[in-house]
Amino acid sequence: MRTFLFPDFQQRVIPCSPEEGTEFIAATDALLARFQEAIRLQTISYSVHETNSSALNLMLEHIVQSYPTIHSSPLVTLERFNLSSLYIVKGSDQSLKPVLLTGHIDVVPAEYDKWSFHPFSGTVDDGLVYGRGTLDNKNTVFGILEALEHFLLTGKQPKRDIYIVFGHDEEVMGLYGAKVVTAELRKRGVRFAFMMDEGCPVLKNGNFPGVNGPVGLICIAEKGFATLKLSIEHPGGHASAPPPNGGAITMLSNAIIALHNNPMPNLFGQGIEVPMFEHAAASQSWLFRML
């Protein structure tokens, strides 16, 4: 019965082609080469205080050399915060709140023996690019750069200011990158209409239950975390005459149990995930659509 009552979410998608307008960015060999070079740069973050600064500097040089329109445009200003970058693209209507796009150029170390190809080779095989950063997060960084370069080449100006931040130590808490940029923007009183961060990947065929084709996941929030330190001061005693409340250890244990029994509320099902799964259901096999 639920299957018959389920609304129709079938999408009538009209394919686009390069001839339909200037908004199409072709995946040229030059574009691919720029991205491959970025993958080859081993911008590894090892710990909070240890990053591959030489590779990070080479990455910044690579970006400047690869996108000359961005770095020569009178609409664009660039500021460095340690090895992180803040681009501001000036909009035509300063009464509008700006938007924020973010990404990061650092990656985590790779276990070479677990890779089909060298993790810093940028190898292309069967239409896929392999390497550290292809999903987290050089793909986002260079996607933004390619789009902005293309946009500026058309001679256009955005309506509102666009802030773009590329962190250099996101994988190790971002204490010298995102945290520093955030403090500066807060000091300037900058408030954004919205921000777009890394997001989620497109799952390849078969990775989403019941769907044979690729599925693009939609994410508008990310689960955070909190680190708490609990301590207690309480008069000591003797094992022969323990206090009625169990003493300091029992009181601290009860506090930990109370935290465990009172988690943050589960908001799953109250956001964009509901229509996302409903739309995905329209492409699932008949058995999954009935569930």
N, C-alpha and C positions, 0 to 999 in steps of 0.2 A: 504493500500500500504506500509506504514512504517513497518508493521508487517512482510511482506514478504521480505522486503529489509534488515531487521535487521540481523546482523551477528550472526552466531551460537556460543554461549558461553557455551554450555554444556560441563561439565567437566567429563572426564573419570578417576575417582578416584580409585586408587588401594588400597584396605584396607591393613593396616599394622598389624603385629602380633608380640608378644614377641619373637618368634622364628627367626625372620628375621635379628636380629642384636642386638648389645649392646646399641644402641641409644634409645631403648624403656625403659621408666621408668614406672614400674607397679604401679598402685594405690593400694598399700598394706594397710593393717590395721595400720601398723606402720607409714606410710606416713600420713594417715588420722589423726591419733592420734596427730602427731606433729602439724598439722594445727589446729586441734580442740583446743589444749592447747593454741595456739597463739590467737585464737578467744576469749577464756575465760579471757585472760588478758585484763583488762579494761584500755587500753592505750589512755585515752581520752584527747584531747586538748580542753580546755574550752575557753581560750582566748590567746592573744599573750604572756602574762606573766604567764599563769596558765596552767600547764599540770600535768598529773598524773605521777610524776617522779618515784614513787615506782613501779608502774606497768610497766613503761618503762624500769626500771632497771631489773625487772624480765623477761621482754621480751628479753633483751640482753643476760641474763644468759641462757634463754631457747634456744636461737639460738646457743650459743656456745656449750651447752651440746648436742643439737640435731644433730649437723653436725661436728663430730670430725675430719673427713678427711680434711675439709676446714681449720679448726683452728689449724691443726698440719702440714699442707703441707708447705714445704720450698718454694713453688711457690707463697704463699699467705702472704701478709702483711695486718694487720688490724690497723687502726687508729681511735680513737674516737674524735669527735668534740662535746663537751657537751654530749648529749645522741644520737647523730647521728653517723653513722658508715661509714667509707671509707675502702673498700677492694680493693687491687690491686693484680691481678693475673698476674704473669710475663709471657710474651710470648716468643717464641723462636726467633722471628725476631724483634729486637729493631729498625729497620729502618722503620717499619710500624707505622702509627698513631694508638693510642689506641682507644678503643670504650668505651662507658659509658652506664651502665644499672642503672636505678634508681627506687626507690619505697619508701614508707614511712610506718612506723609501728604505727603511731597514727591514731585515728579515732575521729569522731565527737560524741557528746552525742546522746543518743537514747531515743525516747519516747516509753516507754515499752508497753503502751496500744495499740500501732499501730503495734505491732509485733505478728506474729502467734506463735513464740517461743521466749524464752528469748534471747535478742540480744547479750548476752555474754555467751551463752551456747554451741555454736558449734553443735547444734542438727542436726542430719542427718535424713531427712525424704524424702522418695520417690526419693532417689538418689541425693538430694540437701543438701548442708551444709548451715545452717542458722546462721547468726550472723553479728554483726558490723565488717567490715573489710573483709568479704568474697568477696566483689567486689571492695572495696576501702579502703586499698590497700594491705592488708596482703596476698591476693592471689598472687599478683605480687612478693612480697618479698619472700614468701616461694616457689614459682615456680622457681625463680632464684636460691635460695639456694639448692633446690632439684636437679636442673640441674647441678649446679657446683659440689655438693657432688658426684653425679653419674659420672660426667666427670672425676674428679680427681681419683676416685676409679678405673677407667680403666687404670690409669697410663699415661694418655695423658697430653700434654701441649698445650695450645692455641698458635696460630701462632703470634698473636699480644697481647699486654697487654690489660687486661680487667679491667676497673675501675667500681666498684659497690658502689653506695651510697644509704644508707637507712636513710632517714630523720626521725626525731622524732616530728617535729612540722609543718608539711606541711599544715595541716588543718587550721593553724592560721598564715599563711604567711611565715613560715620557716625562721624567722629572726635569730634564734639561731642554726639552722641546715643547710639547703641548702645554705643560704647566707654565712655562715662561711666557709663551705667546698668550695664553689665557689671562695671565696676570696683567699683561700689557693692554690687552683689549678691554679688560675690566676697568683698568685705570683710565682709559680713553672714553669709557662710558658707551661702548659699542653694544647695541642690542640687535639681534638678528630676527628676521621674520621666520626663518627656519634654517636648519642645517642638514646636510647629507653626508653621511660617513661611509664606511666600507660597504655595508649592506651584506647581502648573501649571494652565494654562487648560483649558477644555472646547473641544476642536476642533470647529468647525462642520461641517456636512455636506460631505463630499467632501475634507476636509483630511487624513483618515487613509486610506491606500491601501486600496481595496477595501471600505470601509465607507461606506454612504450616510448614516447617521445621525450624531449628535454623539458624540464620544468624550471621556470624562474621563480625563486622564492622571494617573497616580499618581506622586508624587515623594517620596522619603524622604531624599534627599541632594542636594547641589549641588556641582558641580565648583568647587574653589577655585583659587587661583593663588599663586605665590611669586615675588618679585622678588629676584634675586641680584646681588650686585656682586662681581666677581672682579678681583683686582689681584695683581701679582707684582713682587717686587724681585729683580733679578738683575744681576750685573756686566755693564757694557757691553763693547763690542768694536769691531772695525773690519771693514768689509765685505770687506776683502782677506783676512781670516782669521776667518771666522765660527766660533762655537763648535760642537762636535760635536752638541749637543742643539738647535741652531737658535736659541738665545737666548730672550729674554723673550717675544717675539711668538709664536714657535713653541710655547713651553711653555703660554702662555695660550690659544692656539688649540686645542691638544690638550685642555686642560681643558674648553673649551666643547664640543668634539666629544664628550668623554666624558660630559658632562651630557646632550647630545642623544641619545646612544646608550644611555642608561640612564634611561628615563622611569619615572614611577611605574607600578606594575602596573595593567593594565586589569581592572577588576572587573565590567565589563558582563557580565550573564548570571548573576551570583551574588546578585541581589537581587530586589526586587519586580517588576522589569521583565519577568521571565520569565512569571509567571502573568498579568501585565497584558496582554502580547501574546497569550498563549494564549486569554484570555477575549475579546480583541478579534477573534481569528481566527474565533471562532464566529459573528460577525456579518459577516464578510467575504464577498465573492462567491465562488462555487465555485472560480474560477481561483486566487484568492489563498489559499484554504484548502488547496489542493494543494501550495503551495510550502513 
